[in-house]
Amino acid sequence: EAQVTQNPRYLITVTGKKLTVTCSQNMNHEYMSWYRQDPGLGLRQIYYSMNVEVTDKGDVPEGYKVSRKEKRNFPLILESPSPNQTSLYFCASSFVGGWYSPLHFGNGTRLTVT
Amino acid sequence: AQTVTQSQPEMSVQEAETVTLSCTYDTSESDYYLFWYKQPPSRQMILVIRQEAYKQQNATENRFSVNFQKAAKSFSLKISDSQLGDAAMYFCALGGATNKLIFGTGTLLAVQP
């Protein structure tokens, strides 16, 4: 089954404790991206990757890191999480580009930072 | 800058009735795509419908159709014969030139039995 897999689904952590949210797609998509969803703000892009070893900042990259060492994986790293990073996070992928090709989303990760 | 505005935070519709969700956008690009995504309580993001800006014809997917008014930069979603399973948050999104989708703030649709 074609899918984007995110883990974990829920995560509660404390301020400053490094964490990684994993994302993997099995559709051989070149483009992958991370979004965060906050009430009243919709979804905002954090980082995106056009292909292996090619990443770039989105609209809200502060406090996040990403890497794209393999085509299928695109982990999101929070090296020192803070409470303002409490949010719902989505990984997404598409065949090519980031806008005209429909995005396939993972099931989301609910992160709480206390 | 590209923007997407959904001015209806919440809407309600009776089962089997028709409802229209509004979306306006702004872009200086001539080539772009517009999308409606559905997010049910499971929080999964599901593509409902897609419209290419250069196409005059309004997109349709079963009970879902759009009214695309390019000059007015309006992209509304019509849901006909509403069903209980249509209850969800609906997001309008714009894609063009940049490597991302710009999302609106969402409209929460309730379906009354």
gemmi code that builds the backbone of each chain (N, CA, C; Angstrom):
import gemmi

chains = {
    "A": [
        ("GLU", (0.843, -1.192, 0.000), (0.000, 0.000, 0.000), (0.880, 1.245, 0.000)),
        ("ALA", (0.568, 2.179, -0.914), (1.308, 3.428, -0.991), (0.981, 4.292, 0.216)),
        ("GLN", (2.015, 4.712, 0.915), (1.722, 5.507, 2.110), (2.935, 6.287, 2.586)),
        ("VAL", (2.634, 7.275, 3.431), (3.638, 8.018, 4.171), (3.472, 7.623, 5.637)),
        ("THR", (4.541, 7.152, 6.236), (4.476, 6.647, 7.604), (5.256, 7.561, 8.536)),
        ("GLN", (4.558, 8.057, 9.517), (5.171, 8.904, 10.532), (5.147, 8.191, 11.865)),
        ("ASN", (6.203, 8.384, 12.645), (6.237, 7.857, 14.006), (7.026, 8.803, 14.907)),
        ("PRO", (6.597, 8.934, 16.186), (5.397, 8.319, 16.761), (4.134, 9.109, 16.436)),
        ("ARG", (3.006, 8.587, 16.800), (1.741, 9.274, 16.582), (1.501, 10.332, 17.668)),
        ("TYR", (1.938, 10.011, 18.877), (1.847, 10.950, 19.991), (3.198, 10.992, 20.688)),
        ("LEU", (3.570, 12.171, 21.152), (4.843, 12.319, 21.847), (4.728, 13.436, 22.867)),
        ("ILE", (5.059, 13.096, 24.114), (5.114, 14.088, 25.178), (6.551, 14.125, 25.675)),
        ("THR", (7.124, 15.323, 25.739), (8.508, 15.455, 26.160), (8.677, 16.709, 27.013)),
        ("VAL", (9.883, 16.906, 27.492), (10.170, 18.064, 28.320), (11.078, 19.024, 27.565)),
        ("THR", (11.055, 20.243, 27.957), (11.875, 21.275, 27.324), (13.339, 20.870, 27.311)),
        ("GLY", (13.949, 20.980, 26.120), (15.373, 20.745, 25.977), (15.791, 19.325, 25.665)),
        ("LYS", (14.877, 18.387, 25.695), (15.244, 16.987, 25.432), (15.106, 16.688, 23.947)),
        ("LYS", (16.222, 16.443, 23.306), (16.245, 16.221, 21.861), (15.306, 15.098, 21.433)),
        ("LEU", (14.621, 15.302, 20.319), (13.745, 14.257, 19.803), (13.764, 14.241, 18.283)),
        ("THR", (13.386, 13.099, 17.735), (13.296, 12.928, 16.287), (11.950, 12.324, 15.936)),
        ("VAL", (11.296, 12.910, 14.958), (10.069, 12.346, 14.402), (10.433, 11.759, 13.037)),
        ("THR", (10.142, 10.491, 12.865), (10.550, 9.842, 11.627), (9.442, 9.928, 10.576)),
        ("CYS", (9.860, 9.917, 9.319), (8.932, 9.942, 8.191), (9.520, 9.093, 7.076)),
        ("SER", (8.704, 8.219, 6.536), (9.148, 7.358, 5.452), (8.032, 7.207, 4.434)),
        ("GLN", (8.394, 7.232, 3.143), (7.393, 7.025, 2.084), (7.872, 5.908, 1.163)),
        ("ASN", (6.897, 5.150, 0.648), (7.229, 4.005, -0.189), (6.784, 4.191, -1.634)),
        ("MET", (6.653, 5.439, -2.068), (6.152, 5.749, -3.402), (7.241, 6.269, -4.335)),
        ("ASN", (8.481, 6.231, -3.889), (9.601, 6.724, -4.688), (9.452, 8.207, -5.049)),
        ("HIS", (8.822, 8.956, -4.138), (8.631, 10.381, -4.359), (9.932, 11.144, -4.176)),
        ("GLU", (10.138, 12.143, -5.031), (11.331, 12.963, -4.901), (11.152, 14.052, -3.834)),
        ("TYR", (9.945, 14.594, -3.764), (9.687, 15.741, -2.889), (9.113, 15.280, -1.558)),
        ("MET", (9.664, 15.826, -0.475), (9.115, 15.583, 0.859), (9.133, 16.887, 1.643)),
        ("SER", (8.214, 16.973, 2.599), (8.070, 18.234, 3.312), (7.499, 17.990, 4.703)),
        ("TRP", (7.781, 18.910, 5.606), (7.202, 18.894, 6.935), (6.347, 20.148, 7.129)),
        ("TYR", (5.159, 19.938, 7.741), (4.269, 21.036, 8.090), (3.910, 20.911, 9.575)),
        ("ARG", (3.592, 22.052, 10.151), (2.990, 22.034, 11.467), (1.607, 22.669, 11.390)),
        ("GLN", (0.680, 22.129, 12.167), (-0.697, 22.628, 12.164), (-1.037, 23.166, 13.537)),
        ("ASP", (-1.457, 24.410, 13.571), (-1.844, 25.060, 14.816), (-3.228, 25.679, 14.658)),
        ("PRO", (-4.049, 25.639, 15.699), (-5.414, 26.201, 15.600), (-5.390, 27.653, 15.157)),
        ("GLY", (-6.237, 27.951, 14.168), (-6.340, 29.317, 13.683), (-5.245, 29.736, 12.725)),
        ("LEU", (-4.273, 28.855, 12.517), (-3.149, 29.193, 11.622), (-3.061, 28.268, 10.418)),
        ("GLY", (-3.830, 27.220, 10.389), (-3.731, 26.270, 9.291), (-2.431, 25.482, 9.358)),
        ("LEU", (-1.953, 25.057, 8.211), (-0.700, 24.331, 8.127), (0.381, 25.251, 7.565)),
        ("ARG", (1.526, 25.193, 8.177), (2.659, 26.006, 7.731), (3.870, 25.114, 7.491)),
        ("GLN", (4.575, 25.399, 6.418), (5.701, 24.552, 6.045), (6.922, 24.850, 6.908)),
        ("ILE", (7.586, 23.780, 7.363), (8.784, 23.923, 8.185), (10.037, 23.797, 7.312)),
        ("TYR", (10.168, 22.680, 6.647), (11.275, 22.399, 5.744), (10.745, 21.553, 4.597)),
        ("TYR", (11.494, 21.556, 3.504), (11.173, 20.673, 2.413), (12.449, 20.158, 1.760)),
        ("SER", (12.282, 19.105, 0.966), (13.415, 18.505, 0.266), (12.991, 18.146, -1.148)),
        ("MET", (13.749, 18.620, -2.115), (13.436, 18.327, -3.511), (14.020, 16.988, -3.950)),
        ("ASN", (15.029, 16.512, -3.234), (15.632, 15.217, -3.549), (16.676, 14.897, -2.486)),
        ("VAL", (17.326, 13.768, -2.635), (18.339, 13.353, -1.660), (19.402, 14.433, -1.533)),
        ("GLU", (19.738, 14.744, -0.295), (20.777, 15.734, 0.055), (20.395, 17.163, -0.333)),
        ("VAL", (19.162, 17.401, -0.729), (18.713, 18.753, -1.076), (17.567, 19.145, -0.161)),
        ("THR", (17.843, 20.053, 0.782), (16.800, 20.507, 1.701), (16.795, 22.028, 1.736)),
        ("ASP", (15.653, 22.587, 2.117), (15.562, 24.039, 2.202), (14.499, 24.428, 3.209)),
        ("LYS", (14.633, 25.655, 3.712), (13.724, 26.148, 4.738), (12.369, 26.499, 4.160)),
        ("GLY", (11.354, 26.263, 4.986), (10.019, 26.722, 4.666), (9.740, 28.026, 5.388)),
        ("ASP", (8.511, 28.184, 5.850), (8.111, 29.438, 6.483), (8.452, 29.522, 7.969)),
        ("VAL", (8.544, 28.384, 8.634), (8.784, 28.401, 10.089), (9.876, 27.406, 10.474)),
        ("PRO", (11.122, 27.592, 10.019), (12.171, 26.603, 10.240), (12.894, 26.692, 11.588)),
        ("GLU", (12.682, 27.795, 12.326), (13.478, 28.002, 13.541), (13.215, 26.907, 14.559)),
        ("GLY", (14.289, 26.324, 15.071), (14.194, 25.291, 16.102), (14.090, 23.884, 15.547)),
        ("TYR", (14.138, 23.740, 14.234), (14.020, 22.430, 13.597), (15.222, 22.146, 12.698)),
        ("LYS", (15.502, 20.855, 12.530), (16.491, 20.395, 11.565), (15.917, 19.224, 10.806)),
        ("VAL", (16.419, 19.038, 9.594), (16.014, 17.891, 8.792), (17.239, 17.337, 8.092)),
        ("SER", (17.091, 16.135, 7.579), (18.127, 15.554, 6.729), (17.457, 14.639, 5.714)),
        ("ARG", (18.096, 14.471, 4.575), (17.541, 13.584, 3.530), (18.701, 12.774, 2.953)),
        ("LYS", (19.080, 11.748, 3.688), (20.192, 10.887, 3.266), (19.722, 9.793, 2.315)),
        ("GLU", (18.464, 9.430, 2.432), (17.878, 8.433, 1.530), (16.603, 9.026, 0.959)),
        ("LYS", (16.232, 8.550, -0.208), (15.062, 9.103, -0.866), (13.790, 8.889, -0.056)),
        ("ARG", (13.666, 7.765, 0.612), (12.413, 7.430, 1.277), (12.248, 8.071, 2.645)),
        ("ASN", (13.325, 8.511, 3.288), (13.254, 8.981, 4.668), (13.533, 10.480, 4.798)),
        ("PHE", (12.782, 11.118, 5.687), (12.946, 12.562, 5.892), (12.612, 12.878, 7.353)),
        ("PRO", (13.527, 12.612, 8.261), (13.251, 12.836, 9.685), (13.273, 14.312, 10.073)),
        ("LEU", (12.454, 14.637, 11.062), (12.404, 15.991, 11.626), (13.029, 15.940, 13.012)),
        ("ILE", (14.002, 16.801, 13.232), (14.758, 16.792, 14.482), (14.524, 18.092, 15.245)),
        ("LEU", (14.185, 17.939, 16.524), (14.088, 19.088, 17.415), (15.200, 18.920, 18.445)),
        ("GLU", (16.247, 19.681, 18.314), (17.432, 19.479, 19.157), (17.210, 19.976, 20.584)),
        ("SER", (16.440, 21.022, 20.749), (16.137, 21.541, 22.079), (14.688, 22.046, 22.076)),
        ("PRO", (13.752, 21.118, 22.189), (12.334, 21.506, 22.064), (11.910, 22.526, 23.119)),
        ("SER", (11.000, 23.391, 22.720), (10.433, 24.373, 23.639), (8.911, 24.287, 23.571)),
        ("PRO", (8.217, 24.794, 24.582), (6.748, 24.683, 24.604), (6.067, 25.263, 23.375)),
        ("ASN", (6.657, 26.259, 22.731), (6.011, 26.827, 21.535), (6.110, 25.910, 20.321)),
        ("GLN", (6.774, 24.779, 20.476), (6.798, 23.774, 19.418), (5.745, 22.687, 19.644)),
        ("THR", (4.944, 22.852, 20.669), (3.782, 21.980, 20.859), (2.838, 22.197, 19.691)),
        ("SER", (2.564, 21.113, 18.951), (1.804, 21.268, 17.716), (1.488, 19.892, 17.137)),
        ("LEU", (0.741, 19.904, 16.050), (0.478, 18.705, 15.263), (1.352, 18.783, 14.021)),
        ("TYR", (2.171, 17.762, 13.810), (3.136, 17.771, 12.721), (2.759, 16.760, 11.643)),
        ("PHE", (2.907, 17.195, 10.398), (2.634, 16.329, 9.257), (3.839, 16.262, 8.341)),
        ("CYS", (4.150, 15.053, 7.937), (5.092, 14.825, 6.861), (4.276, 14.594, 5.584)),
        ("ALA", (4.790, 15.050, 4.466), (4.068, 14.883, 3.207), (5.059, 14.632, 2.088)),
        ("SER", (4.610, 13.962, 1.047), (5.477, 13.717, -0.094), (4.669, 13.853, -1.376)),
        ("SER", (5.380, 14.092, -2.472), (4.745, 14.094, -3.783), (5.756, 13.668, -4.819)),
        ("PHE", (5.240, 13.304, -5.981), (6.102, 12.724, -7.015), (7.220, 13.683, -7.415)),
        ("VAL", (6.831, 14.916, -7.627), (7.826, 15.905, -8.047), (7.306, 17.272, -7.689)),
        ("GLY", (8.183, 18.188, -7.475), (7.783, 19.548, -7.122), (7.100, 19.577, -5.783)),
        ("GLY", (6.516, 20.667, -5.450), (5.861, 20.773, -4.156), (4.521, 21.436, -4.237)),
        ("TRP", (4.049, 21.707, -5.456), (2.806, 22.454, -5.500), (1.815, 21.910, -6.502)),
        ("TYR", (2.201, 21.555, -7.665), (1.202, 21.100, -8.618), (0.913, 19.609, -8.488)),
        ("SER", (1.835, 18.885, -7.899), (1.625, 17.453, -7.692), (0.963, 17.261, -6.332)),
        ("PRO", (-0.155, 16.536, -6.257), (-0.864, 16.419, -4.979), (0.025, 15.845, -3.886)),
        ("LEU", (-0.101, 16.388, -2.700), (0.664, 15.917, -1.553), (-0.011, 14.709, -0.914)),
        ("HIS", (0.802, 13.729, -0.535), (0.352, 12.593, 0.257), (0.850, 12.824, 1.677)),
        ("PHE", (-0.060, 12.808, 2.615), (0.284, 13.126, 3.996), (0.395, 11.874, 4.855)),
        ("GLY", (1.277, 11.958, 5.842), (1.299, 10.973, 6.914), (0.134, 11.231, 7.856)),
        ("ASN", (-0.006, 10.405, 8.890), (-1.139, 10.511, 9.805), (-0.926, 11.509, 10.935)),
        ("GLY", (0.195, 12.183, 10.929), (0.414, 13.236, 11.905), (1.052, 12.753, 13.192)),
        ("THR", (1.788, 13.646, 13.835), (2.397, 13.406, 15.142), (1.986, 14.542, 16.060)),
        ("ARG", (1.291, 14.181, 17.139), (0.885, 15.187, 18.122), (1.993, 15.322, 19.141)),
        ("LEU", (2.685, 16.465, 19.123), (3.811, 16.702, 20.035), (3.406, 17.685, 21.124)),
        ("THR", (3.688, 17.314, 22.363), (3.492, 18.204, 23.510), (4.829, 18.380, 24.219)),
        ("VAL", (5.237, 19.631, 24.377), (6.486, 19.949, 25.074), (6.141, 20.694, 26.364)),
        ("THR", (6.514, 20.118, 27.489), (6.174, 20.728, 28.790), (7.385, 21.401, 29.421)),
    ],
    "B": [
        ("ALA", (3.395, 38.218, -2.054), (3.205, 37.037, -1.210), (1.887, 36.363, -1.553)),
        ("GLN", (1.898, 35.061, -1.416), (0.684, 34.297, -1.675), (-0.082, 34.119, -0.373)),
        ("THR", (-1.383, 34.275, -0.447), (-2.219, 34.100, 0.739), (-3.474, 33.332, 0.385)),
        ("VAL", (-4.027, 32.665, 1.386), (-5.295, 31.952, 1.252), (-6.157, 32.323, 2.455)),
        ("THR", (-7.400, 32.696, 2.182), (-8.292, 33.129, 3.256), (-9.571, 32.292, 3.254)),
        ("GLN", (-9.855, 31.709, 4.397), (-11.129, 31.016, 4.603), (-11.853, 31.790, 5.699)),
        ("SER", (-12.910, 32.468, 5.346), (-13.553, 33.410, 6.260), (-14.612, 32.773, 7.156)),
        ("GLN", (-14.876, 31.485, 6.942), (-15.901, 30.791, 7.735), (-15.220, 29.782, 8.657)),
        ("PRO", (-14.997, 30.124, 9.917), (-14.335, 29.169, 10.814), (-15.166, 27.906, 11.046)),
        ("GLU", (-16.490, 28.059, 11.080), (-17.367, 26.908, 11.305), (-18.605, 27.037, 10.435)),
        ("MET", (-19.104, 25.882, 9.998), (-20.365, 25.843, 9.265), (-21.116, 24.580, 9.656)),
        ("SER", (-22.421, 24.627, 9.404), (-23.252, 23.481, 9.735), (-24.212, 23.230, 8.582)),
        ("VAL", (-24.509, 21.959, 8.336), (-25.433, 21.600, 7.256), (-26.257, 20.406, 7.706)),
        ("GLN", (-27.480, 20.347, 7.232), (-28.332, 19.192, 7.498), (-27.962, 18.068, 6.537)),
        ("GLU", (-28.043, 16.872, 7.037), (-27.802, 15.704, 6.197), (-28.675, 15.787, 4.955)),
        ("ALA", (-28.097, 15.439, 3.795), (-28.745, 15.433, 2.480), (-28.857, 16.824, 1.846)),
        ("GLU", (-28.511, 17.875, 2.590), (-28.550, 19.220, 2.023), (-27.215, 19.559, 1.369)),
        ("THR", (-27.180, 20.740, 0.771), (-25.981, 21.223, 0.081), (-25.346, 22.355, 0.864)),
        ("VAL", (-24.036, 22.367, 0.908), (-23.313, 23.419, 1.624), (-22.155, 23.893, 0.753)),
        ("THR", (-21.836, 25.181, 0.880), (-20.720, 25.761, 0.131), (-19.720, 26.392, 1.087)),
        ("LEU", (-18.475, 25.981, 0.952), (-17.392, 26.534, 1.774), (-16.601, 27.532, 0.931)),
        ("SER", (-16.309, 28.669, 1.509), (-15.667, 29.755, 0.760), (-14.160, 29.770, 0.924)),
        ("CYS", (-13.499, 30.220, -0.120), (-12.042, 30.383, -0.089), (-11.670, 31.471, -1.081)),
        ("THR", (-10.874, 32.405, -0.644), (-10.297, 33.385, -1.560), (-8.789, 33.318, -1.443)),
        ("TYR", (-8.118, 33.720, -2.469), (-6.670, 33.614, -2.470), (-6.061, 34.799, -3.191)),
        ("ASP", (-4.777, 34.948, -3.025), (-4.067, 36.008, -3.731), (-2.723, 35.466, -4.196)),
        ("THR", (-2.422, 35.689, -5.434), (-1.150, 35.289, -6.008), (-0.880, 36.138, -7.228)),
        ("SER", (0.383, 36.349, -7.503), (0.773, 37.084, -8.706), (1.164, 36.127, -9.825)),
        ("GLU", (1.146, 34.831, -9.532), (1.505, 33.844, -10.524), (0.369, 33.642, -11.517)),
        ("SER", (0.714, 33.287, -12.736), (-0.302, 32.995, -13.739), (-0.599, 31.502, -13.804)),
        ("ASP", (0.343, 30.707, -13.339), (0.191, 29.259, -13.366), (0.190, 28.749, -11.924)),
        ("TYR", (-0.905, 28.166, -11.502), (-0.996, 27.675, -10.135), (-2.098, 26.637, -10.033)),
        ("TYR", (-2.115, 25.958, -8.912), (-3.137, 24.960, -8.630), (-3.832, 25.307, -7.312)),
        ("LEU", (-5.069, 24.897, -7.215), (-5.829, 25.070, -5.983), (-6.349, 23.717, -5.533)),
        ("PHE", (-6.394, 23.535, -4.229), (-6.781, 22.253, -3.656), (-7.750, 22.456, -2.500)),
        ("TRP", (-8.587, 21.450, -2.297), (-9.340, 21.323, -1.060), (-8.935, 20.005, -0.401)),
        ("TYR", (-8.548, 20.114, 0.879), (-8.217, 18.943, 1.677), (-9.228, 18.803, 2.799)),
        ("LYS", (-9.529, 17.564, 3.123), (-10.445, 17.243, 4.212), (-9.651, 16.614, 5.348)),
        ("GLN", (-9.932, 17.064, 6.575), (-9.283, 16.474, 7.751), (-10.365, 16.017, 8.733)),
        ("PRO", (-10.716, 14.742, 8.724), (-11.699, 14.214, 9.683), (-11.085, 14.128, 11.074)),
        ("PRO", (-11.870, 13.735, 12.062), (-11.338, 13.633, 13.430), (-10.124, 12.722, 13.554)),
        ("SER", (-9.967, 11.797, 12.644), (-8.769, 10.941, 12.649), (-7.506, 11.730, 12.347)),
        ("ARG", (-7.673, 12.983, 11.919), (-6.661, 13.994, 11.573), (-5.878, 13.677, 10.304)),
        ("GLN", (-6.263, 12.626, 9.601), (-5.642, 12.341, 8.323), (-5.987, 13.441, 7.320)),
        ("MET", (-5.065, 13.837, 6.482), (-5.300, 14.859, 5.456), (-5.635, 14.148, 4.146)),
        ("ILE", (-6.830, 14.414, 3.629), (-7.317, 13.704, 2.446), (-7.594, 14.711, 1.343)),
        ("LEU", (-7.011, 14.486, 0.174), (-7.268, 15.370, -0.951), (-8.695, 15.157, -1.443)),
        ("VAL", (-9.455, 16.247, -1.520), (-10.841, 16.176, -1.984), (-10.927, 16.483, -3.468)),
        ("ILE", (-10.279, 17.577, -3.870), (-10.429, 18.019, -5.242), (-9.287, 18.970, -5.596)),
        ("ARG", (-8.965, 19.020, -6.885), (-7.866, 19.857, -7.350), (-8.317, 20.611, -8.599)),
        ("GLN", (-7.879, 21.861, -8.692), (-8.230, 22.700, -9.841), (-6.965, 23.327, -10.414)),
        ("GLU", (-6.783, 23.189, -11.701), (-5.660, 23.834, -12.358), (-6.107, 25.207, -12.852)),
        ("ALA", (-5.330, 26.222, -12.594), (-5.760, 27.595, -12.857), (-6.015, 27.861, -14.332)),
        ("TYR", (-5.312, 27.160, -15.206), (-5.464, 27.436, -16.637), (-6.702, 26.759, -17.226)),
        ("LYS", (-7.339, 25.921, -16.453), (-8.542, 25.241, -16.930), (-9.778, 26.055, -16.557)),
        ("GLN", (-10.596, 26.323, -17.536), (-11.827, 27.090, -17.305), (-12.880, 26.246, -16.589)),
        ("GLN", (-12.895, 24.959, -16.918), (-13.948, 24.102, -16.388), (-13.739, 23.838, -14.909)),
        ("ASN", (-14.804, 23.927, -14.143), (-14.743, 23.652, -12.720), (-14.574, 22.160, -12.469)),
        ("ALA", (-13.672, 21.826, -11.543), (-13.431, 20.431, -11.209), (-14.611, 19.841, -10.426)),
        ("THR", (-14.832, 18.552, -10.634), (-15.906, 17.823, -9.942), (-15.404, 16.439, -9.559)),
        ("GLU", (-15.737, 16.025, -8.350), (-15.442, 14.669, -7.880), (-16.667, 14.169, -7.126)),
        ("ASN", (-17.493, 13.436, -7.828), (-18.712, 12.872, -7.224), (-19.577, 13.985, -6.621)),
        ("ARG", (-19.787, 13.982, -5.311), (-20.645, 14.993, -4.680), (-19.925, 16.325, -4.428)),
        ("PHE", (-18.660, 16.381, -4.734), (-17.868, 17.577, -4.468), (-17.585, 18.312, -5.773)),
        ("SER", (-17.810, 19.591, -5.766), (-17.501, 20.407, -6.937), (-17.010, 21.770, -6.467)),
        ("VAL", (-16.312, 22.442, -7.373), (-15.801, 23.766, -7.024), (-16.409, 24.808, -7.951)),
        ("ASN", (-16.427, 26.028, -7.450), (-16.757, 27.194, -8.252), (-15.501, 28.047, -8.294)),
        ("PHE", (-14.789, 27.953, -9.398), (-13.513, 28.636, -9.550), (-13.731, 29.912, -10.338)),
        ("GLN", (-13.524, 31.044, -9.681), (-13.665, 32.350, -10.308), (-12.285, 33.002, -10.324)),
        ("LYS", (-11.580, 32.830, -11.446), (-10.175, 33.241, -11.495), (-10.004, 34.742, -11.326)),
        ("ALA", (-10.836, 35.512, -11.986), (-10.701, 36.972, -11.914), (-10.948, 37.471, -10.487)),
        ("ALA", (-11.874, 36.857, -9.819), (-12.199, 37.247, -8.443), (-11.296, 36.560, -7.431)),
        ("LYS", (-10.476, 35.627, -7.885), (-9.595, 34.837, -7.015), (-10.398, 34.176, -5.901)),
        ("SER", (-11.390, 33.455, -6.357), (-12.282, 32.756, -5.441), (-12.342, 31.286, -5.825)),
        ("PHE", (-12.411, 30.424, -4.816), (-12.370, 28.968, -5.059), (-13.228, 28.286, -3.997)),
        ("SER", (-14.513, 28.246, -4.203), (-15.408, 27.681, -3.198), (-15.670, 26.205, -3.474)),
        ("LEU", (-15.969, 25.488, -2.421), (-16.242, 24.044, -2.486), (-17.711, 23.803, -2.180)),
        ("LYS", (-18.389, 23.117, -3.070), (-19.787, 22.754, -2.849), (-19.878, 21.266, -2.577)),
        ("ILE", (-20.547, 20.931, -1.485), (-20.785, 19.537, -1.133), (-22.286, 19.290, -1.263)),
        ("SER", (-22.645, 18.420, -2.159), (-24.054, 18.097, -2.388), (-24.435, 16.832, -1.621)),
        ("ASP", (-25.720, 16.737, -1.279), (-26.220, 15.536, -0.588), (-25.308, 15.197, 0.600)),
        ("SER", (-25.127, 16.139, 1.483), (-24.176, 15.984, 2.590), (-24.448, 14.720, 3.400)),
        ("GLN", (-23.372, 14.075, 3.790), (-23.447, 12.851, 4.579), (-22.720, 13.053, 5.906)),
        ("LEU", (-23.076, 12.215, 6.884), (-22.454, 12.350, 8.207), (-20.932, 12.242, 8.117)),
        ("GLY", (-20.458, 11.430, 7.188), (-19.016, 11.258, 7.019), (-18.311, 12.455, 6.420)),
        ("ASP", (-19.079, 13.458, 5.999), (-18.462, 14.680, 5.479), (-18.033, 15.622, 6.596)),
        ("ALA", (-18.458, 15.346, 7.811), (-18.087, 16.196, 8.941), (-16.576, 16.157, 9.124)),
        ("ALA", (-15.950, 17.323, 9.055), (-14.487, 17.395, 9.096), (-14.060, 18.850, 9.059)),
        ("MET", (-12.758, 19.054, 9.199), (-12.151, 20.350, 8.920), (-11.761, 20.341, 7.450)),
        ("TYR", (-12.080, 21.413, 6.748), (-11.731, 21.519, 5.335), (-10.735, 22.663, 5.140)),
        ("PHE", (-9.654, 22.342, 4.440), (-8.613, 23.329, 4.177), (-8.530, 23.609, 2.683)),
        ("CYS", (-8.494, 24.879, 2.358), (-8.218, 25.322, 1.007), (-6.710, 25.567, 0.911)),
        ("ALA", (-6.105, 25.228, -0.229), (-4.657, 25.401, -0.360), (-4.300, 25.856, -1.767)),
        ("LEU", (-3.244, 26.631, -1.847), (-2.766, 27.206, -3.104), (-1.345, 26.744, -3.342)),
        ("GLY", (-1.077, 26.286, -4.555), (0.278, 25.900, -4.921), (0.693, 26.615, -6.191)),
        ("GLY", (1.863, 27.252, -6.140), (2.322, 27.931, -7.340), (3.683, 28.552, -7.156)),
        ("ALA", (4.608, 28.189, -8.014), (5.943, 28.774, -8.079), (6.826, 28.408, -6.886)),
        ("THR", (6.312, 28.490, -5.703), (7.106, 28.120, -4.533), (6.977, 26.618, -4.287)),
        ("ASN", (7.907, 26.064, -3.582), (7.911, 24.621, -3.326), (7.100, 24.253, -2.091)),
        ("LYS", (5.887, 24.733, -2.055), (5.041, 24.443, -0.912), (3.596, 24.744, -1.270)),
        ("LEU", (2.712, 24.265, -0.432), (1.314, 24.668, -0.491), (1.073, 25.714, 0.588)),
        ("ILE", (0.294, 26.733, 0.239), (-0.152, 27.726, 1.219), (-1.564, 27.343, 1.628)),
        ("PHE", (-1.743, 27.111, 2.921), (-3.040, 26.662, 3.420), (-3.810, 27.802, 4.051)),
        ("GLY", (-5.132, 27.724, 3.938), (-5.997, 28.592, 4.716), (-6.101, 28.081, 6.139)),
        ("THR", (-6.880, 28.789, 6.943), (-6.997, 28.453, 8.366), (-8.044, 27.382, 8.637)),
        ("GLY", (-8.787, 26.995, 7.610), (-9.714, 25.884, 7.765), (-11.145, 26.288, 8.089)),
        ("THR", (-12.081, 25.453, 7.682), (-13.505, 25.582, 8.031), (-13.959, 24.258, 8.629)),
        ("LEU", (-14.465, 24.317, 9.840), (-14.962, 23.114, 10.503), (-16.421, 22.903, 10.131)),
        ("LEU", (-16.688, 21.810, 9.430), (-18.041, 21.520, 8.962), (-18.702, 20.481, 9.855)),
        ("ALA", (-19.863, 20.823, 10.374), (-20.671, 19.881, 11.139), (-21.857, 19.452, 10.269)),
        ("VAL", (-22.202, 18.172, 10.319), (-23.346, 17.655, 9.569), (-24.377, 17.163, 10.578)),
        ("GLN", (-25.550, 17.769, 10.527), (-26.615, 17.436, 11.478), (-27.522, 16.346, 10.909)),
        ("PRO", (-27.797, 15.312, 11.684), (-28.652, 14.226, 11.176), (-30.120, 14.639, 11.112)),
    ],
}
model = gemmi.Model(1)
for chain_id, residues in chains.items():
    chain = gemmi.Chain(chain_id)
    for i, (resn, *xyz) in enumerate(residues, 1):
        res = gemmi.Residue()
        res.name, res.seqid = resn, gemmi.SeqId(i, " ")
        for name, pos in zip(("N", "CA", "C"), xyz):
            atom = gemmi.Atom()
            atom.name, atom.element = name, gemmi.Element(name[0])
            atom.pos, atom.b_iso = gemmi.Position(*pos), 0.0
            res.add_atom(atom)
        chain.add_residue(res)
    model.add_chain(chain)
structure = gemmi.Structure()
structure.add_model(model)
structure.setup_entities()
